[in-house]
Amino acid sequence: MKKILLWMAIIFVVVFSLAPALWQLLTSFKVNEDISKFPTIYFPTRITLSHYTELFIRRPFWRYILNSAFVSILSTVFALGIGAPAAYALARLRPRGQNIILAGILIVTLFPGILLFLGLLEIIQFLRLGNNYLALIIPYTAINLPLTILVLRSFFEQLPKDLEDSARVDGYNTWQMLTQIILPMTLPALVTTGILTFIFAWNEFIFALTFITREEMKTIPVAAAQLSGASTFEIPYGPIAAATVLGTLPLVLLVLFFQRKIVQGLTAGAVKG
């Protein structure tokens, strides 16, 4: 009886979690008559790809995908490239004022990104970075950097110091030890942190909407939100659903491809042997 209840609970949670994504997927393949029909038709009576083709005919949707990929990848690389040495320094080198630095990093992680909006807007205007990819890459890197440092620091502290002592005896300096020994050993942590950073940058909307106004530089969330119908009063549910599916698919593939590393990164240090 307990197993039956457990499986029923698991099925309920899975269906409840996947229902919105499944609804968008089904809607993206429905013809307009099925979408607007009442009572609601849950499964399409006819399959169409017109909503997907419309995205690429009416709008430069491939360009939006490339824009999101470019901004997300660069901000992830910068966050890991800056955060990994900083985390290692806090974990092993023990700089002066370490507790103050950690407290400051922790406080920054508690701030919602939207609270930084007005300040970032002033900085973007002062530096004239409007309609520049750096207007998104720099804020995304800065917002994700504190979390990156905290996560990687916890992993670095779990590594045995004997390994680093042996490397020093063999003539490795601090930078060689970090890049050639420590980082390869913490690859699951890097992948997990990198994916979290990538997902944030891919899905972010407010900064991308405000700092980028040129049509050919927009990202997927902004482009999907600004889809319009043939008239002012028409809401293009089909193309919006198709855009949502296309915007979510790369994240799903990314997580599935790195799922083993993600599990290793999330469970590392949970069991000590």
Secondary structure, 3 states (H helix, E strand, C coil): CHHHHHHHHHHHHHHHHHHHHHHHHHHHCCCHHHHHCCCCCCCCCCCCCHHHHHHHHHCCHHHHHHHHHHHHHHHHHHHHHHHHHHHHHHHHHCCCCHHHHHHHHHHHHHCCHHHHHHHHHHHHHHHCCCCCCHHHHHHHHHHHHHHHHHHHHHHHHHCCHHHHHHHHHCCCCHHHHHHHHHHHHCHHHHHHHHHHHHHHHHHCCHHHHHHCCCHHHCCHHHHHHCCCCCCCCCCCHHHHHHHHHHHHHHHHHHHHHCHHHHHHHHHCCCCCC
